[in-house]
């Protein structure tokens, strides 16, 4: 697993999936050659996420695609995910390493250069930086919503680990995020809410690959 190759990153979100279940959306995204999947679905109970995660683990493993879990180190361990993605208020990177082992991928959300540097120093493998263009898919404080590609550039210049841009990104603006220094882009509704998630994934992948 090499996060420098993660050009397209799907964050699941059942509430924005137009009535489709998460495994169905993920199956389409995998057919569109998504590079990595993150199980989020915060509206679901822990048990529901566990059962969904088991299904996603089977799908992603068969496709040779990494699966990470948002926030929950225990859930990542329970479904044998490849890693976890932590927010600023979640457990520290070193705890994830202790629980999941040295080979696990550990990502950290950051909105500032200071947060990014701290995450890198703690041993994070990659950063999720945003919200780049602003988002309604998750609850983000105003000061962290719509930070712009200038912040992507500043963070990418300040750290040596891969930066994944997230927040309000779609095929029409993804190129600017990568041009600013991001290794790739993470999306929720650009794929989950699309009429054809497979086609949306393919389009996003082509845009990023051609930067």
MDTraj code that builds the backbone (N, CA, C; nanometers):
import mdtraj as md
import numpy as np

residues = "UNK UNK UNK UNK UNK UNK UNK UNK UNK UNK UNK UNK UNK UNK UNK UNK UNK UNK UNK UNK UNK UNK UNK UNK UNK UNK UNK UNK UNK UNK UNK UNK UNK UNK UNK UNK UNK UNK UNK UNK UNK UNK UNK UNK UNK UNK UNK UNK UNK UNK UNK UNK UNK UNK UNK UNK UNK UNK UNK UNK UNK UNK UNK UNK UNK UNK UNK UNK UNK UNK UNK UNK UNK UNK UNK UNK UNK UNK UNK UNK UNK UNK UNK UNK UNK UNK UNK UNK UNK UNK UNK UNK UNK UNK UNK UNK UNK UNK UNK UNK UNK UNK UNK UNK UNK UNK UNK UNK UNK UNK UNK UNK UNK UNK UNK UNK UNK UNK UNK UNK UNK UNK UNK UNK UNK UNK UNK UNK UNK UNK UNK UNK UNK UNK UNK UNK UNK UNK UNK UNK UNK UNK UNK UNK UNK UNK UNK UNK UNK UNK UNK UNK UNK UNK UNK UNK UNK UNK UNK UNK UNK UNK UNK UNK UNK UNK UNK UNK UNK UNK UNK UNK UNK UNK UNK UNK UNK UNK UNK UNK UNK UNK UNK UNK UNK UNK UNK UNK UNK UNK UNK UNK UNK UNK UNK UNK UNK UNK UNK UNK UNK UNK UNK UNK UNK UNK UNK UNK UNK UNK UNK".split()
xyz = np.array([
    [0.0847, -0.1207, 0.0000],
    [0.0000, 0.0000, 0.0000],
    [0.0873, 0.1245, 0.0000],
    [0.0632, 0.2079, -0.0961],
    [0.1417, 0.3295, -0.1100],
    [0.0479, 0.4475, -0.1325],
    [0.0266, 0.5321, -0.0296],
    [-0.0685, 0.6422, -0.0453],
    [-0.0275, 0.7469, -0.1475],
    [0.0973, 0.7434, -0.1925],
    [0.1351, 0.8366, -0.2994],
    [0.0644, 0.8024, -0.4296],
    [0.0108, 0.6802, -0.4390],
    [-0.0596, 0.6372, -0.5606],
    [-0.2118, 0.6507, -0.5478],
    [-0.2583, 0.7024, -0.4361],
    [-0.4026, 0.7143, -0.4139],
    [-0.4554, 0.8413, -0.4801],
    [-0.4826, 0.8341, -0.6076],
    [-0.5324, 0.9506, -0.6798],
    [-0.6817, 0.9735, -0.6561],
    [-0.7563, 0.8665, -0.6371],
    [-0.9009, 0.8781, -0.6134],
    [-0.9385, 0.7988, -0.4895],
    [-1.0116, 0.8627, -0.4001],
    [-1.0354, 0.8109, -0.2653],
    [-1.1831, 0.8320, -0.2350],
    [-1.2551, 0.7228, -0.2160],
    [-1.3987, 0.7308, -0.1864],
    [-1.4232, 0.7218, -0.0373],
    [-1.4963, 0.8200, 0.0152],
    [-1.5450, 0.8166, 0.1528],
    [-1.6933, 0.7833, 0.1467],
    [-1.7347, 0.6743, 0.2102],
    [-1.8734, 0.6322, 0.1985],
    [-1.9659, 0.7235, 0.2775],
    [-2.0886, 0.7351, 0.2296],
    [-2.1882, 0.8169, 0.2975],
    [-2.3274, 0.7730, 0.2574],
    [-2.3893, 0.6856, 0.3372],
    [-2.5193, 0.6298, 0.3014],
    [-2.6253, 0.7374, 0.2848],
    [-2.6163, 0.8457, 0.3630],
    [-2.7190, 0.9496, 0.3571],
    [-2.7166, 1.0271, 0.2258],
    [-2.6066, 1.0186, 0.1513],
    [-2.5982, 1.0886, 0.0227],
    [-2.5914, 0.9919, -0.0944],
    [-2.6399, 0.8693, -0.0730],
    [-2.6264, 0.7657, -0.1755],
    [-2.7546, 0.7379, -0.2518],
    [-2.8481, 0.8318, -0.2500],
    [-2.9713, 0.8228, -0.3304],
    [-3.0473, 0.6928, -0.3074],
    [-3.0490, 0.6481, -0.1816],
    [-3.1251, 0.5293, -0.1473],
    [-3.0535, 0.3982, -0.1721],
    [-2.9347, 0.4037, -0.2305],
    [-2.8588, 0.2811, -0.2558],
    [-2.7799, 0.2440, -0.1311],
    [-2.7572, 0.1142, -0.1116],
    [-2.6757, 0.0764, 0.0042],
    [-2.5280, 0.0953, -0.0269],
    [-2.4489, 0.1091, 0.0790],
    [-2.3072, 0.1398, 0.0629],
    [-2.2320, 0.0338, -0.0160],
    [-2.2528, -0.0956, 0.0075],
    [-2.1803, -0.1943, -0.0733],
    [-2.2092, -0.1830, -0.2228],
    [-2.3311, -0.1452, -0.2594],
    [-2.3635, -0.1296, -0.4018],
    [-2.2853, -0.0144, -0.4626],
    [-2.2786, 0.0978, -0.3896],
    [-2.2031, 0.2135, -0.4382],
    [-2.0544, 0.1791, -0.4478],
    [-2.0032, 0.1115, -0.3468],
    [-1.8620, 0.0733, -0.3480],
    [-1.8326, -0.0221, -0.4633],
    [-1.9236, -0.1138, -0.4909],
    [-1.9034, -0.2056, -0.6037],
    [-1.8893, -0.1286, -0.7346],
    [-1.9741, -0.0275, -0.7530],
    [-1.9653, 0.0546, -0.8736],
    [-1.8344, 0.1328, -0.8775],
    [-1.7945, 0.1882, -0.7634],
    [-1.6698, 0.2646, -0.7573],
    [-1.5493, 0.1748, -0.7859],
    [-1.5532, 0.0529, -0.7371],
    [-1.4450, -0.0411, -0.7648],
    [-1.4397, -0.0748, -0.9139],
    [-1.5564, -0.0880, -0.9758],
    [-1.5599, -0.1114, -1.1199],
    [-1.5033, 0.0086, -1.1963],
    [-1.5180, 0.1282, -1.1372],
    [-1.4612, 0.2489, -1.1970],
    [-1.3160, 0.2710, -1.1607],
    [-1.2581, 0.1750, -1.0863],
    [-1.1150, 0.1727, -1.0499],
    [-1.0780, 0.2794, -0.9477],
    [-1.1598, 0.2900, -0.8432],
    [-1.1249, 0.3759, -0.7299],
    [-0.9977, 0.3202, -0.6654],
    [-0.9155, 0.4073, -0.6086],
    [-0.7871, 0.3639, -0.5532],
    [-0.7942, 0.3217, -0.4071],
    [-0.8872, 0.3779, -0.3310],
    [-0.8970, 0.3459, -0.1884],
    [-1.0389, 0.3791, -0.1424],
    [-1.0882, 0.3044, -0.0449],
    [-1.2221, 0.3246, 0.0106],
    [-1.2105, 0.3473, 0.1602],
    [-1.2806, 0.4491, 0.2082],
    [-1.2901, 0.4736, 0.3522],
    [-1.4339, 0.4522, 0.3977],
    [-1.4528, 0.3651, 0.4942],
    [-1.5845, 0.3429, 0.5539],
    [-1.6117, 0.4524, 0.6557],
    [-1.7147, 0.5330, 0.6275],
    [-1.7516, 0.6404, 0.7191],
    [-1.8928, 0.6160, 0.7718],
    [-1.9959, 0.6527, 0.6979],
    [-2.1356, 0.6242, 0.7335],
    [-2.1661, 0.6494, 0.8816],
    [-2.1417, 0.7724, 0.9258],
    [-2.1559, 0.8037, 1.0683],
    [-2.2994, 0.7946, 1.1190],
    [-2.3968, 0.7995, 1.0278],
    [-2.5366, 0.7922, 1.0716],
    [-2.5733, 0.6506, 1.1173],
    [-2.4956, 0.5514, 1.0756],
    [-2.5247, 0.4129, 1.1111],
    [-2.4751, 0.3819, 1.2521],
    [-2.5334, 0.2793, 1.3122],
    [-2.4845, 0.2335, 1.4421],
    [-2.3516, 0.1608, 1.4240],
    [-2.2822, 0.1404, 1.5345],
    [-2.1543, 0.0684, 1.5283],
    [-2.1751, -0.0718, 1.4732],
    [-2.2850, -0.1369, 1.5126],
    [-2.3104, -0.2729, 1.4633],
    [-2.3393, -0.2712, 1.3137],
    [-2.4176, -0.1733, 1.2693],
    [-2.4456, -0.1627, 1.1259],
    [-2.3173, -0.1380, 1.0466],
    [-2.2315, -0.0513, 1.0992],
    [-2.1057, -0.0246, 1.0296],
    [-2.0158, -0.1483, 1.0283],
    [-2.0233, -0.2274, 1.1340],
    [-1.9449, -0.3502, 1.1375],
    [-1.9875, -0.4441, 1.0249],
    [-2.1182, -0.4651, 1.0121],
    [-2.1667, -0.5569, 0.9082],
    [-2.1400, -0.5013, 0.7684],
    [-2.1580, -0.3708, 0.7525],
    [-2.1237, -0.3096, 0.6235],
    [-1.9746, -0.3232, 0.5965],
    [-1.8945, -0.2989, 0.6998],
    [-1.7503, -0.3085, 0.6853],
    [-1.7036, -0.4473, 0.6459],
    [-1.7681, -0.5504, 0.6987],
    [-1.7322, -0.6871, 0.6611],
    [-1.7566, -0.7096, 0.5124],
    [-1.8678, -0.6560, 0.4629],
    [-1.8974, -0.6692, 0.3196],
    [-1.7975, -0.5904, 0.2363],
    [-1.7652, -0.4687, 0.2804],
    [-1.6685, -0.3881, 0.2059],
    [-1.5307, -0.4530, 0.2079],
    [-1.4954, -0.5178, 0.3183],
    [-1.3661, -0.5847, 0.3275],
    [-1.3554, -0.6929, 0.2206],
    [-1.4627, -0.7694, 0.2023],
    [-1.4631, -0.8737, 0.1001],
    [-1.4493, -0.8126, -0.0390],
    [-1.5242, -0.7044, -0.0640],
    [-1.5209, -0.6412, -0.1959],
    [-1.3840, -0.5819, -0.2277],
    [-1.3311, -0.5056, -0.1332],
    [-1.2038, -0.4370, -0.1592],
    [-1.0881, -0.5349, -0.1665],
    [-1.0931, -0.6386, -0.0851],
    [-0.9856, -0.7380, -0.0898],
    [-0.9837, -0.8086, -0.2250],
    [-1.1028, -0.8424, -0.2745],
    [-1.1109, -0.9088, -0.4048],
    [-1.0593, -0.8191, -0.5165],
    [-1.0776, -0.6873, -0.4999],
    [-1.0339, -0.5915, -0.6015],
    [-0.8909, -0.5449, -0.5813],
    [-0.8283, -0.5825, -0.4698],
    [-0.6929, -0.5378, -0.4411],
    [-0.6843, -0.3906, -0.4065],
    [-0.7894, -0.3399, -0.3416],
    [-0.7985, -0.1973, -0.3073],
    [-0.7963, -0.1819, -0.1554],
    [-0.7188, -0.0876, -0.1022],
    [-0.7138, -0.0685, 0.0431],
    [-0.8485, -0.0209, 0.0997],
    [-0.8783, -0.0657, 0.2209],
    [-0.9965, -0.0218, 0.2952],
    [-0.9505, 0.0375, 0.4270],
    [-0.9901, 0.1610, 0.4542],
    [-0.9625, 0.2235, 0.5828],
    [-1.0939, 0.2620, 0.6482],
    [-1.0914, 0.2790, 0.7787],
    [-1.2113, 0.3106, 0.8562],
    [-1.1969, 0.4489, 0.9168],
    [-1.3003, 0.5281, 0.9074],
    [-1.3013, 0.6614, 0.9654],
    [-1.3123, 0.6538, 1.1173],
    [-1.2197, 0.7151, 1.1868],
    [-1.2250, 0.7381, 1.3320],
    [-1.2039, 0.6146, 1.4199],
    [-1.2719, 0.5052, 1.3888],
    [-1.2851, 0.3949, 1.4825],
    [-1.1749, 0.2903, 1.4668],
    [-1.0762, 0.2970, 1.5558],
    [-0.9672, 0.1998, 1.5538],
    [-1.0203, 0.0602, 1.5845],
    [-1.1146, 0.0510, 1.6775],
    [-1.1693, -0.0794, 1.7139],
    [-1.2419, -0.1445, 1.5972],
    [-1.3160, -0.0656, 1.5219],
    [-1.3875, -0.1190, 1.4061],
    [-1.2898, -0.1606, 1.2964],
    [-1.1856, -0.0810, 1.2762],
    [-1.0844, -0.1166, 1.1769],
    [-1.0221, -0.2517, 1.2099],
    [-0.9958, -0.2725, 1.3375],
    [-0.9375, -0.3997, 1.3799],
    [-1.0374, -0.5138, 1.3642],
    [-1.1628, -0.4879, 1.3974],
    [-1.2653, -0.5921, 1.3938],
    [-1.2922, -0.6440, 1.2533],
    [-1.2807, -0.5564, 1.1528],
    [-1.3094, -0.5995, 1.0156],
    [-1.1813, -0.6262, 0.9366],
    [-1.0666, -0.6198, 1.0045],
    [-0.9374, -0.6424, 0.9401],
    [-0.9137, -0.5442, 0.8262],
    [-0.9459, -0.4178, 0.8513],
    [-0.9207, -0.3132, 0.7518],
    [-0.7711, -0.2891, 0.7387],
    [-0.7345, -0.2186, 0.6333],
    [-0.5935, -0.1897, 0.6095],
    [-0.5435, -0.0720, 0.6921],
    [-0.6367, 0.0015, 0.7523],
    [-0.5939, 0.1142, 0.8331],
    [-0.7106, 0.1960, 0.8818],
    [-0.6782, 0.3145, 0.9311],
    [-0.7779, 0.4017, 0.9925],
    [-0.7467, 0.5456, 0.9546],
    [-0.8510, 0.6277, 0.9482],
    [-0.8317, 0.7703, 0.9239],
    [-0.8830, 0.8468, 1.0451],
    [-0.7959, 0.9269, 1.1058],
    [-0.8254, 0.9924, 1.2325],
    [-0.8460, 1.1422, 1.2161],
    [-0.9433, 1.1954, 1.2899],
    [-0.9629, 1.3392, 1.2958],
    [-0.8804, 1.3999, 1.4079],
    [-0.8856, 1.5311, 1.4175],
    [-0.8064, 1.6012, 1.5179],
    [-0.8505, 1.5695, 1.6606],
    [-0.9746, 1.5265, 1.6784],
    [-1.0238, 1.4959, 1.8129],
    [-1.0264, 1.3463, 1.8421],
    [-0.9768, 1.2651, 1.7495],
    [-0.9751, 1.1202, 1.7688],
    [-0.8508, 1.0772, 1.8478],
    [-0.8406, 0.9487, 1.8722],
    [-0.7246, 0.8950, 1.9420],
    [-0.5971, 0.9224, 1.8622],
    [-0.4829, 0.9315, 1.9293],
    [-0.3571, 0.9660, 1.8615],
    [-0.3088, 0.8579, 1.7651],
    [-0.2226, 0.8994, 1.6733],
    [-0.1649, 0.8081, 1.5754],
    [-0.0956, 0.6912, 1.6441],
    [-0.0219, 0.7177, 1.7510],
    [0.0527, 0.6110, 1.8153],
    [-0.0390, 0.5032, 1.8750],
    [-0.1592, 0.5419, 1.9154],
    [-0.2545, 0.4420, 1.9658],
    [-0.3018, 0.3531, 1.8515],
    [-0.3272, 0.4137, 1.7367],
    [-0.3653, 0.3347, 1.6190],
    [-0.2562, 0.2351, 1.5835],
    [-0.1315, 0.2789, 1.5910],
    [-0.0198, 0.1895, 1.5609],
    [-0.0147, 0.0725, 1.6608],
    [-0.0360, 0.1029, 1.7886],
    [-0.0325, -0.0007, 1.8911],
    [-0.1425, -0.1046, 1.8674],
    [-0.2609, -0.0563, 1.8293],
    [-0.3760, -0.1448, 1.8142],
    [-0.3779, -0.2194, 1.6808],
    [-0.3307, -0.1536, 1.5745],
    [-0.3434, -0.2104, 1.4400],
    [-0.2136, -0.2667, 1.3842],
    [-0.1016, -0.2336, 1.4466],
    [0.0263, -0.2855, 1.4016],
    [0.1001, -0.1893, 1.3108],
    [0.2288, -0.2090, 1.2950],
    [0.3121, -0.1149, 1.2208],
    [0.2810, -0.1078, 1.0724],
    [0.2191, -0.2111, 1.0171],
    [0.1902, -0.2116, 0.8732],
    [0.0623, -0.1364, 0.8381],
    [-0.0190, -0.1021, 0.9368],
    [-0.1459, -0.0346, 0.9100],
    [-0.1234, 0.1041, 0.8520],
    [-0.2128, 0.1449, 0.7626],
    [-0.2104, 0.2803, 0.7099],
    [-0.2869, 0.3699, 0.8070],
    [-0.2250, 0.4796, 0.8461],
    [-0.2894, 0.5735, 0.9375],
    [-0.2907, 0.7114, 0.8724],
    [-0.4095, 0.7596, 0.8438],
    [-0.4258, 0.8929, 0.7887],
    [-0.4795, 0.9870, 0.8935],
    [-0.4543, 1.1149, 0.8765],
    [-0.5002, 1.2155, 0.9719],
    [-0.5583, 1.3340, 0.8955],
    [-0.6719, 1.3839, 0.9410],
    [-0.7321, 1.5042, 0.8836],
    [-0.6591, 1.6270, 0.9358],
    [-0.6327, 1.7202, 0.8460],
    [-0.5651, 1.8443, 0.8843],
    [-0.6199, 1.9581, 0.7999],
    [-0.6274, 2.0757, 0.8611],
    [-0.6737, 2.1936, 0.7887],
    [-0.5715, 2.3053, 0.7874],
    [-0.4658, 2.2891, 0.8671],
    [-0.3620, 2.3919, 0.8765],
    [-0.2247, 2.3282, 0.8620],
    [-0.1256, 2.4098, 0.8345],
    [0.0112, 2.3605, 0.8248],
    [0.0567, 2.3032, 0.9589],
    [0.0188, 2.3697, 1.0682],
    [0.0591, 2.3216, 1.2003],
    [0.0024, 2.1828, 1.2284],
    [-0.1247, 2.1616, 1.1970],
    [-0.1854, 2.0297, 1.2177],
    [-0.1174, 1.9251, 1.1299],
    [-0.0848, 1.9629, 1.0084],
    [-0.0209, 1.8703, 0.9160],
    [0.1169, 1.8295, 0.9656],
    [0.1950, 1.9266, 1.0103],
    [0.3290, 1.8959, 1.0608],
    [0.3217, 1.8068, 1.1852],
    [0.2261, 1.8344, 1.2718],
    [0.2115, 1.7535, 1.3934],
    [0.1740, 1.6098, 1.3591],
    [0.0854, 1.5930, 1.2605],
    [0.0445, 1.4585, 1.2201],
    [0.1617, 1.3824, 1.1594],
    [0.2400, 1.4499, 1.0777],
    [0.3572, 1.3849, 1.0184],
    [0.4564, 1.3446, 1.1274],
    [0.4801, 1.4338, 1.2226],
    [0.5734, 1.4037, 1.3309],
    [0.5259, 1.2856, 1.4156],
    [0.3931, 1.2692, 1.4256],
    [0.3373, 1.1595, 1.5046],
    [0.3431, 1.0264, 1.4304],
    [0.3742, 1.0313, 1.3007],
    [0.3883, 0.9077, 1.2244],
    [0.2770, 0.8778, 1.1271],
    [0.1940, 0.9773, 1.0938],
    [0.0876, 0.9554, 0.9960],
    [0.1466, 0.9188, 0.8606],
    [0.0754, 0.8339, 0.7869],
    [0.1199, 0.7920, 0.6539],
    [0.0740, 0.8878, 0.5446],
    [-0.0387, 0.9540, 0.5685],
    [-0.0904, 1.0500, 0.4714],
    [-0.1826, 1.1464, 0.5441],
    [-0.2179, 1.2555, 0.4754],
    [-0.3075, 1.3566, 0.5311],
    [-0.4305, 1.3726, 0.4437],
    [-0.5439, 1.3942, 0.5067],
    [-0.6649, 1.4371, 0.4375],
    [-0.6827, 1.5849, 0.4684],
    [-0.6649, 1.6713, 0.3699],
    [-0.6625, 1.8155, 0.3941],
    [-0.7850, 1.8815, 0.3325],
    [-0.8572, 1.9575, 0.4129],
    [-0.9783, 2.0250, 0.3666],
    [-1.0494, 2.0920, 0.4811],
    [-1.1699, 2.1385, 0.4569],
    [-1.2463, 2.1168, 0.3344],
    [-1.2049, 2.2194, 0.2285],
    [-1.1583, 2.1685, 0.1128],
    [-1.0977, 2.2558, 0.0135],
    [-1.1965, 2.3586, -0.0390],
    [-1.3091, 2.3108, -0.0900],
    [-1.4078, 2.4009, -0.1504],
    [-1.5325, 2.4199, -0.0637],
    [-1.5276, 2.3697, 0.0566],
    [-1.6468, 2.3736, 0.1409],
    [-1.7273, 2.2476, 0.1184],
    [-1.7955, 2.2014, 0.2217],
    [-1.8706, 2.0774, 0.2110],
    [-1.9969, 2.0838, 0.2952],
    [-2.0980, 2.0107, 0.2503],
    [-2.2190, 1.9900, 0.3301],
    [-2.2345, 1.8429, 0.3663],
    [-2.1380, 1.7599, 0.3237],
    [-2.1459, 1.6166, 0.3496],
    [-2.1072, 1.5811, 0.4912],
    [-2.0368, 1.6727, 0.5599],
    [-1.9983, 1.6481, 0.6985],
    [-1.9962, 1.7814, 0.7711],
    [-2.0042, 1.7744, 0.9026],
    [-2.0086, 1.8950, 0.9857],
    [-1.8678, 1.9487, 1.0047],
    [-1.8379, 2.0601, 0.9386],
    [-1.7047, 2.1196, 0.9437],
    [-1.7151, 2.2621, 0.9976],
    [-1.6340, 2.3012, 1.0961],
    [-1.6372, 2.4385, 1.1468],
    [-1.6107, 2.5381, 1.0350],
    [-1.6702, 2.6566, 1.0464],
    [-1.6579, 2.7581, 0.9418],
    [-1.5135, 2.7889, 0.9059],
    [-1.4256, 2.7926, 1.0066],
    [-1.2864, 2.8294, 0.9802],
    [-1.2101, 2.7199, 0.9054],
    [-1.2694, 2.6000, 0.8950],
    [-1.2040, 2.4902, 0.8238],
    [-1.2796, 2.4511, 0.6970],
    [-1.3823, 2.5278, 0.6639],
    [-1.4665, 2.4944, 0.5494],
    [-1.4377, 2.5901, 0.4352],
    [-1.3790, 2.5380, 0.3286],
    [-1.3446, 2.6214, 0.2154],
    [-1.2081, 2.6855, 0.2294],
    [-1.1067, 2.6041, 0.2643],
    [-0.9721, 2.6577, 0.2886],
    [-0.8991, 2.6912, 0.1587],
    [-0.9446, 2.6354, 0.0460],
    [-0.8881, 2.6705, -0.0834],
    [-0.7633, 2.5921, -0.1210],
    [-0.7296, 2.5986, -0.2479],
    [-0.6132, 2.5258, -0.2970],
    [-0.4814, 2.5873, -0.2488],
    [-0.4859, 2.7132, -0.2072],
    [-0.3650, 2.7751, -0.1522],
    [-0.3185, 2.7014, -0.0272],
    [-0.4139, 2.6560, 0.0551],
    [-0.3784, 2.5809, 0.1755],
    [-0.3244, 2.4422, 0.1384],
    [-0.3811, 2.3821, 0.0349],
    [-0.3274, 2.2550, -0.0131],
    [-0.1804, 2.2714, -0.0501],
    [-0.1510, 2.3772, -0.1221],
    [-0.0135, 2.4027, -0.1635],
    [0.0774, 2.4248, -0.0435],
    [0.0300, 2.5018, 0.0536],
    [0.1107, 2.5306, 0.1724],
    [0.1392, 2.4036, 0.2511],
    [0.0387, 2.3191, 0.2675],
    [0.0579, 2.1945, 0.3418],
    [0.1499, 2.1003, 0.2655],
    [0.1263, 2.0861, 0.1366],
    [0.2088, 1.9963, 0.0556],
    [0.3556, 2.0382, 0.0576],
    [0.3799, 2.1688, 0.0632],
    [0.5171, 2.2187, 0.0699],
    [0.5807, 2.1955, 0.2072],
    [0.4961, 2.1824, 0.3103],
    [0.5464, 2.1758, 0.4474],
    [0.5745, 2.0341, 0.4957],
    [0.5181, 1.9333, 0.4277],
    [0.5329, 1.7951, 0.4740],
    [0.5864, 1.7066, 0.3619],
    [0.6339, 1.5897, 0.4001],
    [0.6874, 1.4940, 0.3038],
    [0.5958, 1.3748, 0.2812],
    [0.4819, 1.3695, 0.3509],
    [0.3873, 1.2604, 0.3312],
    [0.2776, 1.3057, 0.2342],
    [0.2083, 1.2116, 0.1685],
    [0.1087, 1.2487, 0.0686],
    [-0.0085, 1.3271, 0.1268],
    [-0.0560, 1.4213, 0.0487],
    [-0.1721, 1.5034, 0.0835],
    [-0.2875, 1.4627, -0.0072],
    [-0.4021, 1.4314, 0.0536],
    [-0.5245, 1.4019, -0.0199],
    [-0.6215, 1.5163, 0.0066],
    [-0.6609, 1.5881, -0.0965],
    [-0.7568, 1.6966, -0.0797],
    [-0.8970, 1.6427, -0.0652],
    [-0.9772, 1.7070, 0.0195],
    [-1.1155, 1.6645, 0.0400],
    [-1.2028, 1.7861, 0.0675],
    [-1.3292, 1.7758, 0.0297],
    [-1.4250, 1.8812, 0.0611],
    [-1.4729, 1.9560, -0.0615],
    [-1.5930, 1.9225, -0.1087],
    [-1.6512, 1.9922, -0.2217],
    [-1.5846, 1.9623, -0.3539],
    [-1.5109, 1.8536, -0.3599],
    [-1.4353, 1.8200, -0.4815],
    [-1.5192, 1.7324, -0.5735],
    [-1.5092, 1.7616, -0.7026],
    [-1.5742, 1.6804, -0.8052],
    [-1.4879, 1.6845, -0.9307],
    [-1.5366, 1.6260, -1.0387],
    [-1.4561, 1.6176, -1.1607],
    [-1.4260, 1.7542, -1.2204],
    [-1.5074, 1.8533, -1.1900],
    [-1.4868, 1.9851, -1.2500],
    [-1.3787, 2.0670, -1.1803],
    [-1.3452, 2.0342, -1.0570],
    [-1.2452, 2.1141, -0.9845],
    [-1.1299, 2.0320, -0.9273],
    [-1.1313, 1.9010, -0.9480],
    [-1.0283, 1.8146, -0.8908],
    [-0.8897, 1.8473, -0.9440],
    [-0.8807, 1.8850, -1.0695],
    [-0.7497, 1.9113, -1.1293],
    [-0.6747, 2.0208, -1.0540],
    [-0.7458, 2.1228, -1.0114],
    [-0.6815, 2.2340, -0.9409],
    [-0.6213, 2.1891, -0.8084],
    [-0.6845, 2.0921, -0.7444],
    [-0.6349, 2.0407, -0.6163],
    [-0.5036, 1.9660, -0.6377],
    [-0.4981, 1.8857, -0.7416],
    [-0.3763, 1.8106, -0.7710],
    [-0.2664, 1.9052, -0.8195],
    [-0.3028, 2.0032, -0.9004],
    [-0.2046, 2.1014, -0.9466],
    [-0.1419, 2.1779, -0.8300],
    [-0.2168, 2.1913, -0.7202],
    [-0.1660, 2.2617, -0.6022],
    [-0.0704, 2.1761, -0.5199],
    [-0.0607, 2.0465, -0.5516],
    [0.0346, 1.9616, -0.4809],
    [-0.0229, 1.8376, -0.4158],
    [-0.1542, 1.8175, -0.4253],
    [-0.2145, 1.6980, -0.3662],
    [-0.1795, 1.5741, -0.4480],
    [-0.1605, 1.4628, -0.3793],
    [-0.1371, 1.3360, -0.4476],
    [-0.2653, 1.2843, -0.5106],
    [-0.3780, 1.3217, -0.4508],
    [-0.5069, 1.2761, -0.5003],
    [-0.6199, 1.3510, -0.4348],
    [-0.7420, 1.3077, -0.4643],
    [-0.8606, 1.3739, -0.4101],
    [-0.9545, 1.2711, -0.3491],
    [-1.0193, 1.3102, -0.2411],
    [-1.1203, 1.2274, -0.1761],
    [-1.2560, 1.2914, -0.1961],
    [-1.3553, 1.2078, -0.2242],
    [-1.4903, 1.2584, -0.2474],
    [-1.5923, 1.1721, -0.1751],
    [-1.7048, 1.2341, -0.1473],
    [-1.8201, 1.1593, -0.0965],
    [-1.9297, 1.1668, -0.2024],
    [-2.0042, 1.2772, -0.2041],
    [-2.1228, 1.2865, -0.2888],
    [-2.0930, 1.2864, -0.4379],
    [-1.9728, 1.3266, -0.4786],
    [-1.9400, 1.3265, -0.6214],
    [-1.9531, 1.1863, -0.6807],
    [-1.9368, 1.0850, -0.5957],
    [-1.9573, 0.9468, -0.6407],
    [-2.0857, 0.8887, -0.5834],
    [-2.1063, 0.9033, -0.4518],
    [-2.2203, 0.8352, -0.3890],
    [-2.3545, 0.8870, -0.4388],
    [-2.3623, 1.0165, -0.4710],
    [-2.4888, 1.0752, -0.5150],
    [-2.5044, 1.0753, -0.6666],
    [-2.4037, 1.0308, -0.7383],
    [-2.4090, 1.0319, -0.8847],
    [-2.5127, 0.9317, -0.9354],
    [-2.5738, 0.9638, -1.0485],
    [-2.6677, 0.8700, -1.1106],
    [-2.5981, 0.7397, -1.1469],
    [-2.4721, 0.7508, -1.1857],
    [-2.3915, 0.6343, -1.2232],
    [-2.2582, 0.6435, -1.1505],
    [-2.2479, 0.5845, -1.0313],
    [-2.1239, 0.5954, -0.9542],
    [-2.0007, 0.5417, -1.0270],
    [-2.0184, 0.4385, -1.1067],
    [-1.9036, 0.3856, -1.1804],
    [-1.8521, 0.4882, -1.2807],
    [-1.9429, 0.5492, -1.3560],
    [-1.9017, 0.6504, -1.4539],
    [-1.8415, 0.7716, -1.3853],
    [-1.8975, 0.8101, -1.2698],
    [-1.8448, 0.9245, -1.1957],
    [-1.7036, 0.8965, -1.1472],
    [-1.6798, 0.7742, -1.1020],
    [-1.5456, 0.7352, -1.0572],
    [-1.4470, 0.7383, -1.1730],
    [-1.4882, 0.6840, -1.2858],
    [-1.4014, 0.6817, -1.4041],
    [-1.3673, 0.8228, -1.4488],
    [-1.4673, 0.9110, -1.4502],
    [-1.4437, 1.0487, -1.4913],
    [-1.3452, 1.1188, -1.3974],
    [-1.3663, 1.1003, -1.2664],
    [-1.2772, 1.1620, -1.1676],
    [-1.1358, 1.1097, -1.1851],
    [-1.1230, 0.9809, -1.2040],
    [-0.9915, 0.9189, -1.2206],
    [-0.9199, 0.9759, -1.3430],
    [-0.9922, 0.9913, -1.4506],
    [-0.9317, 1.0441, -1.5738],
    [-0.8857, 1.1878, -1.5558],
    [-0.9669, 1.2668, -1.4866],
    [-0.9301, 1.4073, -1.4634],
    [-0.8001, 1.4165, -1.3841],
    [-0.7921, 1.3406, -1.2759],
    [-0.6739, 1.3476, -1.1898],
    [-0.5509, 1.2899, -1.2606],
    [-0.5689, 1.1815, -1.3334],
    [-0.4554, 1.1177, -1.4014],
    [-0.3964, 1.2060, -1.5104],
    [-0.4766, 1.2972, -1.5637],
    [-0.4305, 1.3815, -1.6747],
    [-0.3727, 1.5151, -1.6312],
    [-0.3620, 1.5359, -1.5000],
    [-0.3016, 1.6613, -1.4514],
    [-0.1518, 1.6573, -1.4750],
])
top = md.Topology()
chain = top.add_chain()
for i, resn in enumerate(residues, 1):
    res = top.add_residue(resn, chain, resSeq=i)
    for name in ("N", "CA", "C"):
        top.add_atom(name, md.element.get_by_symbol(name[0]), res)
traj = md.Trajectory(xyz[None], top)
